Amino acid sequence: MPLGPVRPSPLVEQAAERLRAYIADGHWPVGTRLPGETTLAKELGVGRSTVREALRALAGAGLVRPRQGAGVFVTATEPVEDWPARLRRAAVTDVYEVRMAVEVQAARLAARRRTPDDIAAIESALAGRRAAADADDVAFVDADIAFHAAVVAAAHNPVLADLFAQFTPVLREGLVELLALTDLRDHDPNTGDEAHEALVRAVAAGDAERAAEVLRAELEDPFAG
């Protein structure tokens, strides 16, 4: 499965910036329905897929909102936070969507196939994550990934293991971005510890659906709400 970069492509960024400028200049006032993707693609000189991703970034910034069957409408003239941060935030969400697909199934399989050595490795990784709570964001992210890698290894599925290994550099950058964009660790340096402990318990108990449920809840869009 090909994995895209953590950040939006320059072409998407440029298209999003031009659309944002049109909105800010009043070309499309609040409440206006935007032209269709085909029209926007011709106007911007890009493909429809680029327009689609640019509109997604604008929606993430709170500037537009799609309405089922009606089109995309302007909802604000200024983003609710600085524009570069919004673009980065949308990209991190992409990382989480792919992570969800890989790791939830790995957790389910780990609960079914774990060995005593696997459980020991997962518990050791949890202890390492807790120890990293006093470290900087990069060290904490590395410890968190090591924990999840131990769960994936317990699934004993070489394809999933390879996917996770290939995805790790993108995931690492995305998690560091996530912590930079939020105050998750300001209030709780060991953020997510209860969920990680619950995952260990579910895997150790052989409860596949509980393991998948715990991990799915942990990886739900971190920007929801």
URMOJO-V394334 format. One line per field, one symbol per residue. ss: DSSP state (@ for helix, = for strand, . for the rest). A space follows every 50 residues. Layout:
ss=???
This chain:
ss=.........@@@@@@@@@@@@@@@........=...@@@@@@@@...@@@ @@@@@@@@@@...====...====........@@@@@@@@@@@@@@@@@@ @@@@@@@@@@@@@..@@@@@@@@@@@@@@@@@@@..@@@@@@@@@@@@@@ @@@@...@@@@@@@@@@@@@@@@@@@@@@@@..@@@@.....@@@@@@@@ @@@@@..@@@@@@@@@@@@......
